[in-house]
Amino acid sequence: MKDFSDAVFSPDVIELMTAALRASVASLPEPVSSTHVTLLAESILRAAKAGERDVAVLQRLALLELQLAPRS
């Protein structure tokens, strides 16, 4: 996972990010790999760190980034 050690979030924002991550993971077909979960979480952390607070937007951004991620 990328380094987000300088990121600080309030409990309310952590709840929003958690909701966005859960919704993102739930929208993926099973089985969901840990790599996908990590990529989604990193995207949500980046967007929240930039100031995004809308759960639906956080989810959409994470899923779009996952689609654009290079396949290994």
N, CA, C and O atoms as a Tinker XYZ file with bonds, in Angstrom:
   288  protein
     1  N      0.840000   -1.170000    0.000000    73     2
     2  CA     0.000000    0.000000    0.000000    64     1     3
     3  C      0.888000    1.237000    0.000000    63     2     4     5
     4  O      1.961000    1.256000    0.603000    81     3
     5  N      0.421000    2.252000   -0.681000    73     3     6
     6  CA     1.140000    3.520000   -0.730000    64     5     7
     7  C      1.250000    4.096000    0.679000    63     6     8     9
     8  O      0.537000    3.681000    1.592000    81     7
     9  N      2.150000    5.053000    0.836000    73     7    10
    10  CA     2.369000    5.666000    2.144000    64     9    11
    11  C      1.371000    6.802000    2.361000    63    10    12    13
    12  O      1.421000    7.824000    1.677000    81    11
    13  N      0.480000    6.612000    3.305000    73    11    14
    14  CA    -0.483000    7.638000    3.683000    64    13    15
    15  C     -0.264000    8.049000    5.136000    63    14    16    17
    16  O     -1.203000    8.458000    5.819000    81    15
    17  N      0.976000    7.939000    5.604000    73    15    18
    18  CA     1.275000    8.206000    7.005000    64    17    19
    19  C      1.022000    9.663000    7.390000    63    18    20    21
    20  O      0.831000    9.963000    8.568000    81    19
    21  N      1.017000   10.566000    6.419000    73    19    22
    22  CA     0.775000   11.975000    6.727000    64    21    23
    23  C     -0.703000   12.348000    6.666000    63    22    24    25
    24  O     -1.060000   13.497000    6.927000    81    23
    25  N     -1.565000   11.394000    6.324000    73    23    26
    26  CA    -2.999000   11.662000    6.211000    64    25    27
    27  C     -3.653000   11.576000    7.586000    63    26    28    29
    28  O     -3.388000   10.656000    8.361000    81    27
    29  N     -4.506000   12.543000    7.870000    73    27    30
    30  CA    -5.239000   12.572000    9.127000    64    29    31
    31  C     -6.710000   12.772000    8.794000    63    30    32    33
    32  O     -7.075000   13.706000    8.081000    81    31
    33  N     -7.555000   11.879000    9.320000    73    31    34
    34  CA    -8.984000   11.953000    9.042000    64    33    35
    35  C     -9.773000   11.903000   10.340000    63    34    36    37
    36  O     -9.394000   11.212000   11.286000    81    35
    37  N    -10.867000   12.637000   10.375000    73    35    38
    38  CA   -11.761000   12.606000   11.532000    64    37    39
    39  C    -12.526000   11.287000   11.524000    63    38    40    41
    40  O    -12.596000   10.621000   10.491000    81    39
    41  N    -13.096000   10.905000   12.653000    73    39    42
    42  CA   -13.901000    9.680000   12.698000    64    41    43
    43  C    -15.052000    9.692000   11.681000    63    42    44    45
    44  O    -15.388000    8.654000   11.110000    81    43
    45  N    -15.650000   10.861000   11.457000    73    43    46
    46  CA   -16.742000   10.957000   10.476000    64    45    47
    47  C    -16.253000   10.633000    9.064000    63    46    48    49
    48  O    -16.934000    9.933000    8.314000    81    47
    49  N    -15.090000   11.136000    8.709000    73    47    50
    50  CA   -14.538000   10.884000    7.376000    64    49    51
    51  C    -14.136000    9.415000    7.252000    63    50    52    53
    52  O    -14.307000    8.815000    6.191000    81    51
    53  N    -13.613000    8.847000    8.304000    73    51    54
    54  CA   -13.263000    7.419000    8.276000    64    53    55
    55  C    -14.513000    6.574000    8.033000    63    54    56    57
    56  O    -14.464000    5.586000    7.301000    81    55
    57  N    -15.625000    6.961000    8.643000    73    55    58
    58  CA   -16.886000    6.252000    8.395000    64    57    59
    59  C    -17.304000    6.363000    6.931000    63    58    60    61
    60  O    -17.760000    5.384000    6.339000    81    59
    61  N    -17.151000    7.551000    6.347000    73    59    62
    62  CA   -17.490000    7.739000    4.926000    64    61    63
    63  C    -16.591000    6.875000    4.035000    63    62    64    65
    64  O    -17.063000    6.236000    3.095000    81    63
    65  N    -15.304000    6.867000    4.342000    73    63    66
    66  CA   -14.363000    6.072000    3.539000    64    65    67
    67  C    -14.669000    4.579000    3.673000    63    66    68    69
    68  O    -14.600000    3.832000    2.697000    81    67
    69  N    -15.005000    4.159000    4.879000    73    67    70
    70  CA   -15.346000    2.747000    5.102000    64    69    71
    71  C    -16.583000    2.361000    4.303000    63    70    72    73
    72  O    -16.624000    1.299000    3.682000    81    71
    73  N    -17.588000    3.226000    4.323000    73    71    74
    74  CA   -18.810000    2.964000    3.561000    64    73    75
    75  C    -18.515000    2.885000    2.061000    63    74    76    77
    76  O    -19.053000    2.028000    1.361000    81    75
    77  N    -17.662000    3.777000    1.581000    73    75    78
    78  CA   -17.302000    3.771000    0.158000    64    77    79
    79  C    -16.544000    2.504000   -0.210000    63    78    80    81
    80  O    -16.780000    1.921000   -1.269000    81    79
    81  N    -15.635000    2.076000    0.659000    73    79    82
    82  CA   -14.873000    0.854000    0.385000    64    81    83
    83  C    -15.791000   -0.363000    0.386000    63    82    84    85
    84  O    -15.711000   -1.204000   -0.510000    81    83
    85  N    -16.652000   -0.460000    1.376000    73    83    86
    86  CA   -17.583000   -1.596000    1.434000    64    85    87
    87  C    -18.478000   -1.641000    0.202000    63    86    88    89
    88  O    -18.692000   -2.711000   -0.369000    81    87
    89  N    -18.997000   -0.499000   -0.209000    73    87    90
    90  CA   -19.866000   -0.451000   -1.385000    64    89    91
    91  C    -19.086000   -0.816000   -2.647000    63    90    92    93
    92  O    -19.600000   -1.509000   -3.525000    81    91
    93  N    -17.856000   -0.350000   -2.728000    73    91    94
    94  CA   -17.019000   -0.662000   -3.896000    64    93    95
    95  C    -16.746000   -2.157000   -3.991000    63    94    96    97
    96  O    -16.897000   -2.756000   -5.055000    81    95
    97  N    -16.346000   -2.749000   -2.884000    73    95    98
    98  CA   -16.049000   -4.184000   -2.863000    64    97    99
    99  C    -17.313000   -4.992000   -3.167000    63    98   100   101
   100  O    -17.261000   -5.977000   -3.903000    81    99
   101  N    -18.437000   -4.576000   -2.604000    73    99   102
   102  CA   -19.698000   -5.305000   -2.818000    64   101   103
   103  C    -20.144000   -5.267000   -4.273000    63   102   104   105
   104  O    -20.869000   -6.157000   -4.719000    81   103
   105  N    -19.724000   -4.257000   -5.013000    73   103   106
   106  CA   -20.146000   -4.147000   -6.412000    64   105   107
   107  C    -19.307000   -5.008000   -7.362000    63   106   108   109
   108  O    -19.664000   -5.177000   -8.528000    81   107
   109  N    -18.201000   -5.547000   -6.865000    73   107   110
   110  CA   -17.331000   -6.376000   -7.704000    64   109   111
   111  C    -17.797000   -7.823000   -7.701000    63   110   112   113
   112  O    -18.355000   -8.296000   -6.711000    81   111
   113  N    -17.569000   -8.533000   -8.813000    73   111   114
   114  CA   -17.917000   -9.958000   -8.842000    64   113   115
   115  C    -16.985000  -10.757000   -7.933000    63   114   116   117
   116  O    -15.808000  -10.429000   -7.785000    81   115
   117  N    -17.523000  -11.789000   -7.340000    73   115   118
   118  CA   -16.731000  -12.691000   -6.485000    64   117   119
   119  C    -15.849000  -13.564000   -7.370000    63   118   120   121
   120  O    -16.245000  -13.856000   -8.498000    81   119
   121  N    -14.716000  -13.980000   -6.934000    73   119   122
   122  CA   -14.037000  -13.589000   -5.708000    64   121   123
   123  C    -13.309000  -12.267000   -5.908000    63   122   124   125
   124  O    -12.788000  -12.002000   -6.991000    81   123
   125  N    -13.270000  -11.437000   -4.867000    73   123   126
   126  CA   -12.569000  -10.154000   -4.903000    64   125   127
   127  C    -11.183000  -10.378000   -4.305000    63   126   128   129
   128  O    -11.047000  -10.843000   -3.174000    81   127
   129  N    -10.172000  -10.043000   -5.073000    73   127   130
   130  CA    -8.796000  -10.269000   -4.606000    64   129   131
   131  C     -8.367000   -9.185000   -3.619000    63   130   132   133
   132  O     -8.906000   -8.079000   -3.617000    81   131
   133  N     -7.411000   -9.516000   -2.803000    73   131   134
   134  CA    -6.877000   -8.536000   -1.852000    64   133   135
   135  C     -6.205000   -7.385000   -2.595000    63   134   136   137
   136  O     -6.173000   -6.261000   -2.094000    81   135
   137  N     -5.676000   -7.651000   -3.766000    73   135   138
   138  CA    -5.079000   -6.589000   -4.577000    64   137   139
   139  C     -6.130000   -5.570000   -4.976000    63   138   140   141
   140  O     -5.888000   -4.364000   -4.924000    81   139
   141  N     -7.301000   -6.059000   -5.377000    73   139   142
   142  CA    -8.380000   -5.140000   -5.748000    64   141   143
   143  C     -8.810000   -4.303000   -4.546000    63   142   144   145
   144  O     -9.026000   -3.098000   -4.674000    81   143
   145  N     -8.932000   -4.924000   -3.400000    73   143   146
   146  CA    -9.327000   -4.196000   -2.188000    64   145   147
   147  C     -8.289000   -3.127000   -1.862000    63   146   148   149
   148  O     -8.649000   -2.005000   -1.507000    81   147
   149  N     -7.018000   -3.461000   -1.979000    73   147   150
   150  CA    -5.952000   -2.498000   -1.712000    64   149   151
   151  C     -6.014000   -1.325000   -2.680000    63   150   152   153
   152  O     -5.890000   -0.173000   -2.264000    81   151
   153  N     -6.205000   -1.605000   -3.966000    73   151   154
   154  CA    -6.296000   -0.533000   -4.962000    64   153   155
   155  C     -7.494000    0.366000   -4.697000    63   154   156   157
   156  O     -7.390000    1.587000   -4.811000    81   155
   157  N     -8.631000   -0.226000   -4.345000    73   155   158
   158  CA    -9.814000    0.567000   -4.017000    64   157   159
   159  C     -9.550000    1.451000   -2.802000    63   158   160   161
   160  O     -9.880000    2.637000   -2.810000    81   159
   161  N     -8.957000    0.875000   -1.763000    73   159   162
   162  CA    -8.679000    1.624000   -0.536000    64   161   163
   163  C     -7.723000    2.788000   -0.803000    63   162   164   165
   164  O     -7.929000    3.890000   -0.294000    81   163
   165  N     -6.687000    2.550000   -1.593000    73   163   166
   166  CA    -5.732000    3.614000   -1.909000    64   165   167
   167  C     -6.415000    4.754000   -2.652000    63   166   168   169
   168  O     -6.158000    5.925000   -2.374000    81   167
   169  N     -7.272000    4.416000   -3.582000    73   167   170
   170  CA    -7.993000    5.433000   -4.342000    64   169   171
   171  C     -8.892000    6.257000   -3.432000    63   170   172   173
   172  O     -8.939000    7.482000   -3.540000    81   171
   173  N     -9.601000    5.586000   -2.541000    73   171   174
   174  CA   -10.495000    6.281000   -1.606000    64   173   175
   175  C     -9.686000    7.173000   -0.673000    63   174   176   177
   176  O    -10.083000    8.307000   -0.403000    81   175
   177  N     -8.567000    6.681000   -0.184000    73   175   178
   178  CA    -7.704000    7.498000    0.676000    64   177   179
   179  C     -7.203000    8.744000   -0.058000    63   178   180   181
   180  O     -7.211000    9.839000    0.505000    81   179
   181  N     -6.771000    8.585000   -1.303000    73   179   182
   182  CA    -6.284000    9.727000   -2.080000    64   181   183
   183  C     -7.382000   10.766000   -2.267000    63   182   184   185
   184  O     -7.158000   11.961000   -2.070000    81   183
   185  N     -8.575000   10.301000   -2.650000    73   183   186
   186  CA    -9.679000   11.237000   -2.899000    64   185   187
   187  C    -10.115000   11.928000   -1.612000    63   186   188   189
   188  O    -10.400000   13.125000   -1.619000    81   187
   189  N    -10.167000   11.191000   -0.517000    73   187   190
   190  CA   -10.562000   11.791000    0.764000    64   189   191
   191  C     -9.499000   12.779000    1.235000    63   190   192   193
   192  O     -9.827000   13.828000    1.789000    81   191
   193  N     -8.245000   12.453000    1.019000    73   191   194
   194  CA    -7.153000   13.353000    1.402000    64   193   195
   195  C     -7.239000   14.653000    0.600000    63   194   196   197
   196  O     -6.862000   15.718000    1.090000    81   195
   197  N     -7.741000   14.558000   -0.645000    73   195   198
   198  CA    -7.908000   15.738000   -1.495000    64   197   199
   199  C     -9.166000   16.527000   -1.148000    63   198   200   201
   200  O     -9.398000   17.603000   -1.699000    81   199
   201  N     -9.987000   15.990000   -0.225000    73   199   202
   202  CA   -11.151000   16.735000    0.228000    64   201   203
   203  C    -12.505000   16.175000   -0.143000    63   202   204   205
   204  O    -13.529000   16.722000    0.267000    81   203
   205  N    -12.538000   15.089000   -0.914000    73   203   206
   206  CA   -13.833000   14.512000   -1.306000    64   205   207
   207  C    -14.504000   13.880000   -0.092000    63   206   208   209
   208  O    -13.864000   13.169000    0.681000    81   207
   209  N    -15.814000   14.148000    0.069000    73   207   210
   210  CA   -16.545000   13.620000    1.219000    64   209   211
   211  C    -17.828000   12.888000    0.833000    63   210   212   213
   212  O    -18.528000   12.375000    1.706000    81   211
   213  N    -18.145000   12.833000   -0.451000    73   211   214
   214  CA   -19.361000   12.157000   -0.911000    64   213   215
   215  C    -19.058000   10.672000   -1.112000    63   214   216   217
   216  O    -18.186000   10.312000   -1.903000    81   215
   217  N    -19.783000    9.815000   -0.392000    73   215   218
   218  CA   -19.530000    8.369000   -0.450000    64   217   219
   219  C    -19.676000    7.845000   -1.879000    63   218   220   221
   220  O    -18.851000    7.054000   -2.336000    81   219
   221  N    -20.709000    8.277000   -2.578000    73   219   222
   222  CA   -20.942000    7.799000   -3.946000    64   221   223
   223  C    -19.797000    8.214000   -4.871000    63   222   224   225
   224  O    -19.379000    7.438000   -5.730000    81   223
   225  N    -19.301000    9.415000   -4.700000    73   223   226
   226  CA   -18.185000    9.885000   -5.529000    64   225   227
   227  C    -16.918000    9.108000   -5.188000    63   226   228   229
   228  O    -16.188000    8.694000   -6.088000    81   227
   229  N    -16.653000    8.907000   -3.912000    73   227   230
   230  CA   -15.492000    8.102000   -3.509000    64   229   231
   231  C    -15.559000    6.714000   -4.124000    63   230   232   233
   232  O    -14.558000    6.202000   -4.626000    81   231
   233  N    -16.741000    6.106000   -4.083000    73   231   234
   234  CA   -16.920000    4.771000   -4.651000    64   233   235
   235  C    -16.682000    4.790000   -6.161000    63   234   236   237
   236  O    -15.943000    3.955000   -6.684000    81   235
   237  N    -17.300000    5.731000   -6.857000    73   235   238
   238  CA   -17.141000    5.803000   -8.314000    64   237   239
   239  C    -15.694000    6.014000   -8.712000    63   238   240   241
   240  O    -15.196000    5.357000   -9.627000    81   239
   241  N    -15.014000    6.930000   -8.029000    73   239   242
   242  CA   -13.605000    7.176000   -8.347000    64   241   243
   243  C    -12.764000    5.920000   -8.154000    63   242   244   245
   244  O    -11.918000    5.596000   -8.986000    81   243
   245  N    -13.002000    5.220000   -7.056000    73   243   246
   246  CA   -12.239000    4.001000   -6.775000    64   245   247
   247  C    -12.486000    2.942000   -7.850000    63   246   248   249
   248  O    -11.548000    2.302000   -8.325000    81   247
   249  N    -13.739000    2.763000   -8.226000    73   247   250
   250  CA   -14.059000    1.745000   -9.240000    64   249   251
   251  C    -13.501000    2.137000  -10.604000    63   250   252   253
   252  O    -13.035000    1.275000  -11.349000    81   251
   253  N    -13.543000    3.419000  -10.940000    73   251   254
   254  CA   -12.964000    3.871000  -12.206000    64   253   255
   255  C    -11.453000    3.664000  -12.224000    63   254   256   257
   256  O    -10.897000    3.211000  -13.224000    81   255
   257  N    -10.793000    3.995000  -11.123000    73   255   258
   258  CA    -9.342000    3.773000  -11.063000    64   257   259
   259  C     -9.003000    2.297000  -11.171000    63   258   260   261
   260  O     -8.003000    1.926000  -11.786000    81   259
   261  N     -9.832000    1.462000  -10.576000    73   259   262
   262  CA    -9.596000    0.015000  -10.651000    64   261   263
   263  C     -9.698000   -0.450000  -12.108000    63   262   264   265
   264  O     -8.906000   -1.281000  -12.551000    81   263
   265  N    -10.658000    0.078000  -12.841000    73   263   266
   266  CA   -10.807000   -0.278000  -14.262000    64   265   267
   267  C     -9.596000    0.163000  -15.076000    63   266   268   269
   268  O     -9.199000   -0.507000  -16.029000    81   267
   269  N     -9.011000    1.304000  -14.690000    73   267   270
   270  CA    -7.889000    1.850000  -15.435000    64   269   271
   271  C     -6.541000    1.279000  -15.015000    63   270   272   273
   272  O     -5.542000    1.474000  -15.707000    81   271
   273  N     -6.504000    0.579000  -13.891000    73   271   274
   274  CA    -5.245000    0.036000  -13.381000    64   273   275
   275  C     -4.669000   -0.979000  -14.367000    63   274   276   277
   276  O     -5.408000   -1.789000  -14.927000    81   275
   277  N     -3.357000   -0.938000  -14.581000    73   275   278
   278  CA    -2.730000   -1.910000  -15.479000    64   277   279
   279  C     -2.925000   -3.337000  -14.960000    63   278   280   281
   280  O     -2.831000   -3.597000  -13.761000    81   279
   281  N     -3.187000   -4.216000  -15.857000    73   279   282
   282  CA    -3.359000   -5.631000  -15.498000    64   281   283
   283  C     -1.980000   -6.286000  -15.459000    63   282   284   285
   284  O     -1.142000   -6.070000  -16.335000    81   283
   285  N     -1.772000   -7.092000  -14.420000    73   283   286
   286  CA    -0.474000   -7.786000  -14.341000    64   285   287
   287  C     -0.608000   -9.237000  -14.681000    63   286   288
   288  O      0.382000   -9.969000  -14.664000    81   287
